Structures are given as structure tokens and as C-alpha cells.
Amino acid sequence: MSFIHIRPNWQLPEKLATPKAVYLNRRRFLKNLAGVGLGIAATSCTGRPLTAEGTEELTSTFGEPLDNFRANPAFADAGRPVTNQLFASRYNNFYEFGLTKNIWANAQKLPIDPWKLEVSGLVKNPKTYDLDDLYRKFPLEERVYRFRCVEAWAMVVPWLGFPMHKVLEDVEPTAAAKFVRFESFYDENITEGPAVSFSNLPWPYHEGLRIDEMANELAFFAVGIYGRTMPKQHGAPIRMVVPWKYGFKGAKSIVKIEFMAEQPATYWNTISPNEYKFEANVEPDVPHPRWSQRRERLIGSGEAWDWEKQDTLIYNGYGEYVTDLYA
């Protein structure tokens, strides 16, 4: 979801058009995905059933304890129990490291120290933050948010981090800045992708928001989870959290933030624009082309299809914060 002159969504500038090679390969990619099930949604029910027993290897990936944060009372209760950390830490989408949910072990290859986060584009004060800045420059707080995947599964997570508007205040976007592009870490020797054709796709992973969405009180940069530094499978050391949108909008392992005048291309919207919209708000009455969004499954023990099911809430239950953005 990224002008001095605002064009309709269909009137994108030519430079944002999908390259022919990407277009042809994305059709091959989606065909391959269909061969293993129902596209990315199929991966939500593959892998081993979740149990409450975690391995020592898995728990060693949970990150280091943090104590320099406060709980934000406005976001202390998501209205549902917090998801067991063992479940949340081994049921992840991170396509740079594999197609199945069980990619936590592969993700440990991600190098995070040293780390540089570059903020550029239409700003008065370009910045480059290092790893220490991410944990020290902005006061950290804990927020318990509902998380909703486009694949119709959900969880509740206690994130640690800071509101995105803190970065806006630090870099001071110019009046021309209307959108923001977020780019994830990518190294073809490390982020090898899943075992389907991944060449000629629009790497690195990239996402976007309107600048007013980034300024919203809910929009959050997470650098930790469950009281600890961010595990690699969750997108260490810093990721986006926009809880009223589907999870694929939350770019992981961010290395660049660019302020722009026009809407940027985004990863899944480039691959399949009819299935993964730029805006990508949680809307139960707007189905995915291949499945309904009216219901969701809460991550728990056992097989994915046996998890507790409940109705999906408009904007994932955060309408009071974001409805005005889309009036």
C-alpha cells in the first residue's frame, strides 16, 4: 500500500510496470505453487502438527532478553490469549528461506550483525541506523497485537519496538512524500528461496505504505517479541507490523526505507496483483480469489485444520484506529 498529483491505481507510471521476464516467470511460479496445493495458502496446512513441546534447538532461537521497554497499556490486551511462543516461532512465512511454514531452522542463516538501515528519498534528514540505534535511539514499548495472515490463520503476538511515526519525526519527510517503500535483506547466496522457480522474481522483498498509514498510531517497527530480541524467523532485527493489514504487508529484516512521491511496486502485488492488493486491509467481505476471508483459524496445537475457528473482524478488529484512513 505508495504524490503531488495522485493517479488512479490503474494509471501507474510506465517505470512501475512489471517487466516481461518477471511476468512470465510469475505465471510459472504460481503454476508451481498450485502444483503443491492452493498457492501460498496451501503451505498453511503443510508440515508437522504443532505441539506444546519445543526442542532445545528451537528455543535457542528465541533471542536475548530485553529489559529496556515498557508495556503500552493501550495495547496490553488483544481480546484473545497470546499465542504460545513455541507455536509462533515455528509457524512462519519467510519465502527467502523456504516455502513451508517450518523454515525457522533455515532462517538462522540470516546475518544480522553488523546491520544498517538506510532511510532516504524525499526527507530533510536522511539517516542510517545501526543495530544499537534500533534498540536505543527510540524508547521501546511492548504492544500485544492480533496478527492475521492472508492465508486465513491468525495469532496474537506481544511485539517490542517503537511506533513508525518516531522515524517520521526523525527524518522529516518533505511535502512531496506520499508513499514509503520498505526493502528487505537479500543475498542470493543466503536467501535461497523455496524449491520452486524463484529466478527473475522481484527480489529483494519489498513492501509499501501510504505515508498517512505509516503515521497511524498502530503502525509499528518491531525489534523484539515475547520480551526478547527479534528471532531470525520473525524477521530480525527489525520488521514492519501493521495489524489491520494482512501479514504479507509486514516486510521482515528491513535494510532500506525510501520516501517517494508515487506508489511503489510491492512484491506479492507484482507477482499476482489480482490476489494480493497493495492496500491489503483485512476485510472479511472481500474474498481472496481462491478462498473466503470470513473465517480464520487460531494457531494452536495439533493439525492446522483442527485449530479453533472464528469470524474475521473488519480491519482485524482495529477499525477505531484506521477507518478514517479509508473513508
C-alpha positions as CSV (number, residue, x, y, z in Angstrom):
1,M,0.0,0.0,0.0
2,S,2.9,4.2,-2.0
3,F,2.3,12.3,-4.9
4,I,1.9,15.5,-5.7
5,H,-0.5,14.5,-8.5
6,I,-2.4,11.4,-7.4
7,R,-3.1,9.0,-10.3
8,P,-5.7,6.2,-10.2
9,N,-4.3,2.8,-9.3
10,W,-4.7,1.7,-12.9
11,Q,-2.7,4.6,-14.3
12,L,0.7,3.7,-12.8
13,P,3.7,5.2,-14.4
14,E,5.5,3.1,-17.0
15,K,8.5,2.6,-14.8
16,L,6.3,0.6,-12.4
17,A,5.1,-1.8,-15.0
18,T,6.0,-5.4,-14.4
19,P,9.0,-6.4,-16.6
20,K,8.1,-9.1,-19.2
21,A,10.6,-11.6,-17.7
22,V,9.0,-11.2,-14.2
23,Y,5.5,-11.5,-15.6
24,L,6.3,-14.7,-17.5
25,N,8.2,-16.2,-14.5
26,R,5.5,-15.3,-12.0
27,R,3.0,-17.3,-14.0
28,R,5.4,-20.2,-13.9
29,F,5.9,-19.6,-10.2
30,L,2.2,-19.6,-9.4
31,K,1.7,-22.7,-11.5
32,N,4.4,-24.4,-9.4
33,L,2.7,-23.3,-6.3
34,A,-0.6,-24.7,-7.5
35,G,1.1,-28.0,-8.0
36,V,1.9,-28.3,-4.3
37,G,-1.6,-27.2,-3.2
38,L,-3.5,-23.9,-3.3
39,G,-0.7,-21.5,-3.7
40,I,0.7,-19.8,-0.6
41,A,-2.4,-20.8,1.3
42,A,-1.6,-24.4,0.9
43,T,1.6,-24.0,2.9
44,S,-0.5,-23.2,6.0
45,C,-1.5,-26.8,6.4
46,T,1.8,-28.5,5.5
47,G,4.4,-29.5,7.9
48,R,4.2,-31.3,11.2
49,P,1.3,-30.8,13.7
50,L,2.2,-28.2,16.4
51,T,2.7,-29.5,19.9
52,A,3.4,-27.8,23.2
53,E,6.8,-29.5,23.4
54,G,9.6,-27.4,21.9
55,T,13.1,-28.7,21.1
56,E,16.2,-27.2,22.7
57,E,17.3,-26.1,19.2
58,L,14.2,-24.1,18.6
59,T,14.2,-22.4,22.0
60,S,17.8,-21.3,21.4
61,T,16.5,-19.1,18.5
62,F,14.2,-17.1,20.8
63,G,16.6,-14.1,21.0
64,E,18.2,-12.4,24.0
65,P,16.1,-11.0,26.9
66,L,15.3,-7.3,26.7
67,D,14.5,-5.2,29.8
68,N,14.6,-1.6,28.4
69,F,11.0,-1.4,27.5
70,R,7.6,-0.6,28.9
71,A,4.2,-2.1,28.3
72,N,1.9,0.2,26.4
73,P,-1.4,0.0,28.4
74,A,-3.4,1.0,25.3
75,F,-2.3,-2.3,23.6
76,A,-1.9,-4.7,26.5
77,D,-5.0,-6.8,25.7
78,A,-5.8,-8.0,22.2
79,G,-9.1,-9.6,23.3
80,R,-7.6,-13.1,22.8
81,P,-4.9,-15.1,24.6
82,V,-1.3,-14.6,23.5
83,T,-0.2,-17.4,21.2
84,N,2.3,-19.9,22.6
85,Q,5.8,-18.7,21.6
86,L,6.7,-22.3,20.6
87,F,3.9,-22.2,18.0
88,A,4.5,-18.7,16.8
89,S,8.2,-19.3,16.4
90,R,7.9,-22.4,14.2
91,Y,5.0,-21.5,12.0
92,N,6.3,-18.7,9.8
93,N,6.3,-17.3,6.3
94,F,9.7,-16.2,5.2
95,Y,9.9,-17.0,1.5
96,E,13.5,-16.0,1.2
97,F,14.3,-19.2,3.2
98,G,11.7,-21.6,2.0
99,L,8.1,-22.3,1.0
100,T,6.8,-24.3,4.0
101,K,6.0,-23.0,7.4
102,N,8.8,-25.0,9.0
103,I,11.6,-22.6,7.9
104,W,12.8,-21.5,11.3
105,A,16.0,-23.5,11.0
106,N,16.8,-22.2,7.5
107,A,16.3,-18.7,8.7
108,Q,19.2,-19.0,11.2
109,K,21.5,-18.3,8.2
110,L,20.4,-14.6,8.2
111,P,23.3,-12.4,9.2
112,I,22.2,-9.5,11.5
113,D,25.4,-8.1,13.0
114,P,26.5,-5.7,11.6
115,W,23.2,-4.2,10.4
116,K,22.5,-1.0,8.6
117,L,19.0,0.5,8.0
118,E,19.1,3.3,5.4
119,V,16.3,5.9,5.3
120,S,16.4,8.1,2.2
121,G,14.3,9.7,-0.5
122,L,12.1,12.7,0.0
123,V,13.2,13.5,3.5
124,K,15.0,16.5,5.1
125,N,17.3,14.4,7.3
126,P,18.4,11.1,5.6
127,K,19.6,8.6,8.2
128,T,21.4,5.4,8.6
129,Y,20.6,3.4,11.7
130,D,22.8,0.7,13.1
131,L,21.9,-2.2,15.3
132,D,22.4,-0.3,18.5
133,D,20.2,2.6,17.2
134,L,17.4,0.1,16.7
135,Y,17.4,-0.8,20.4
136,R,18.5,2.5,22.0
137,K,17.5,5.5,19.9
138,F,13.7,5.2,20.2
139,P,12.1,4.3,23.5
140,L,10.9,0.7,23.3
141,E,7.4,-0.5,24.2
142,E,5.5,-3.7,24.2
143,R,2.3,-4.0,22.2
144,V,0.1,-7.0,22.1
145,Y,-1.4,-7.2,18.6
146,R,-3.6,-9.5,16.7
147,F,-1.9,-10.9,13.6
148,R,-3.9,-12.0,10.5
149,C,-2.4,-13.9,7.6
150,V,-4.0,-13.7,4.1
151,E,-4.0,-17.5,4.3
152,A,-6.8,-17.2,6.9
153,W,-4.8,-18.2,10.0
154,A,-4.2,-15.9,12.9
155,M,-2.3,-15.4,16.2
156,V,-1.7,-12.9,19.0
157,V,1.8,-11.6,19.5
158,P,3.5,-9.3,22.1
159,W,5.8,-7.2,19.9
160,L,8.6,-5.0,21.2
161,G,9.5,-1.9,19.3
162,F,8.5,1.7,18.6
163,P,5.8,3.5,16.6
164,M,6.7,4.2,13.0
165,H,5.9,7.9,13.5
166,K,9.1,8.1,15.5
167,V,11.1,7.6,12.3
168,L,8.9,10.1,10.5
169,E,9.7,12.7,13.2
170,D,13.4,11.9,13.0
171,V,13.8,12.1,9.2
172,E,11.2,14.7,8.4
173,P,9.6,13.8,5.1
174,T,9.1,16.6,2.6
175,A,5.6,17.7,1.5
176,A,6.2,15.8,-1.7
177,A,6.5,12.4,0.1
178,K,3.2,10.5,-0.2
179,F,4.3,6.9,0.0
180,V,7.0,4.8,1.7
181,R,8.9,1.8,0.3
182,F,10.4,-0.9,2.6
183,E,13.1,-3.2,1.3
184,S,14.2,-6.5,3.0
185,F,17.6,-8.1,3.2
186,Y,18.5,-10.2,0.2
187,D,21.6,-12.1,-0.8
188,E,21.2,-14.8,-3.3
189,N,23.8,-16.9,-1.6
190,I,22.0,-16.8,1.7
191,T,18.3,-16.2,0.9
192,E,17.9,-19.1,-1.5
193,G,14.1,-19.2,-1.6
194,P,11.9,-22.2,-1.8
195,A,12.3,-25.2,-4.1
196,V,10.4,-23.8,-7.0
197,S,11.4,-21.5,-9.7
198,F,12.5,-18.3,-8.0
199,S,14.7,-16.7,-10.6
200,N,13.6,-13.4,-12.3
201,L,11.1,-12.7,-9.5
202,P,11.1,-9.2,-8.0
203,W,13.8,-9.7,-5.3
204,P,14.5,-8.2,-2.8
205,Y,11.2,-8.5,-1.0
206,H,9.7,-5.0,-0.9
207,E,6.5,-3.5,0.6
208,G,4.9,-0.1,0.7
209,L,2.5,2.1,2.7
210,R,0.9,5.4,2.2
211,I,2.6,8.0,4.4
212,D,-0.6,8.5,6.4
213,E,-0.7,4.8,7.1
214,M,2.8,4.9,8.3
215,A,1.9,7.8,10.6
216,N,-1.0,6.0,12.1
217,E,-0.7,5.2,15.8
218,L,-1.0,1.4,15.1
219,A,1.9,1.2,12.6
220,F,4.9,-0.3,14.4
221,F,8.5,-1.2,13.9
222,A,9.2,-4.4,15.9
223,V,12.7,-5.2,17.1
224,G,11.7,-7.9,19.6
225,I,8.9,-10.3,20.6
226,Y,7.9,-12.1,23.8
227,G,10.3,-9.9,25.8
228,R,13.3,-10.8,23.7
229,T,15.2,-9.5,20.7
230,M,13.6,-10.5,17.4
231,P,14.3,-14.1,16.3
232,K,15.5,-14.5,12.8
233,Q,12.5,-16.5,11.6
234,H,10.3,-13.5,12.6
235,G,12.4,-11.0,10.6
236,A,15.3,-9.9,12.8
237,P,16.5,-7.4,13.6
238,I,13.6,-5.1,12.5
239,R,10.3,-5.7,10.7
240,M,7.1,-3.9,10.0
241,V,3.9,-4.6,12.0
242,V,0.7,-3.2,10.6
243,P,-2.0,-5.2,12.4
244,W,-5.0,-4.0,10.4
245,K,-3.5,-5.4,7.2
246,Y,-2.7,-9.0,6.1
247,G,0.6,-10.3,7.3
248,F,2.5,-10.2,4.0
249,K,2.5,-6.4,4.3
250,G,4.9,-6.8,7.2
251,A,8.2,-6.8,5.5
252,K,10.9,-8.5,7.5
253,S,14.6,-7.8,8.0
254,I,14.4,-4.3,6.6
255,V,17.5,-2.7,5.2
256,K,16.1,0.3,3.4
257,I,13.2,2.7,3.8
258,E,12.6,5.2,0.9
259,F,10.1,8.1,0.9
260,M,8.5,8.6,-2.5
261,A,6.0,10.8,-4.4
262,E,4.3,7.9,-6.2
263,Q,3.1,4.4,-5.2
264,P,5.9,1.8,-5.2
265,A,5.6,-1.6,-6.6
266,T,5.4,-4.3,-4.0
267,Y,6.5,-8.0,-4.0
268,W,3.3,-10.1,-4.0
269,N,1.3,-7.4,-5.8
270,T,3.8,-7.6,-8.6
271,I,3.7,-11.4,-8.8
272,S,-0.1,-11.6,-8.7
273,P,-2.0,-8.3,-8.5
274,N,-5.4,-9.9,-8.7
275,E,-4.7,-11.9,-5.5
276,Y,-2.5,-9.6,-3.3
277,K,-3.6,-6.0,-3.3
278,F,-1.3,-3.1,-2.5
279,E,-3.7,-1.9,0.3
280,A,-4.3,-5.4,1.7
281,N,-6.5,-4.5,4.6
282,V,-8.2,-7.3,6.5
283,E,-11.8,-7.3,5.1
284,P,-13.9,-10.3,5.7
285,D,-16.4,-9.4,3.0
286,V,-13.6,-9.2,0.3
287,P,-12.6,-12.8,-0.5
288,H,-9.3,-13.9,-1.9
289,P,-9.9,-15.2,-5.4
290,R,-9.3,-18.8,-4.1
291,W,-10.8,-18.8,-0.6
292,S,-13.1,-16.9,1.7
293,Q,-11.8,-14.4,4.3
294,R,-14.9,-14.6,6.5
295,R,-13.3,-17.0,9.0
296,E,-9.9,-17.6,10.4
297,R,-8.0,-20.3,12.3
298,L,-6.2,-19.5,15.5
299,I,-2.7,-21.1,15.7
300,G,-2.7,-23.8,18.4
301,S,-1.7,-27.4,19.0
302,G,-2.4,-30.2,16.6
303,E,-3.2,-30.2,12.9
304,A,-3.9,-26.8,11.2
305,W,-7.4,-27.8,10.1
306,D,-8.4,-28.6,13.7
307,W,-7.5,-25.2,15.1
308,E,-10.2,-23.1,16.7
309,K,-12.1,-21.1,14.1
310,Q,-13.7,-17.7,14.5
311,D,-15.2,-14.9,12.4
312,T,-12.7,-12.4,10.8
313,L,-13.1,-8.8,12.1
314,I,-13.0,-5.9,9.7
315,Y,-9.5,-4.3,9.8
316,N,-8.7,-7.2,12.1
317,G,-10.6,-5.5,14.9
318,Y,-8.7,-2.2,14.7
319,G,-11.4,-0.1,12.9
320,E,-11.4,2.6,15.6
321,Y,-7.8,3.4,14.6
322,V,-7.9,3.1,10.9
323,T,-11.4,3.5,9.4
324,D,-10.8,7.2,8.8
325,L,-7.9,6.3,6.6
326,Y,-10.2,4.7,4.0
327,A,-13.3,6.9,4.3
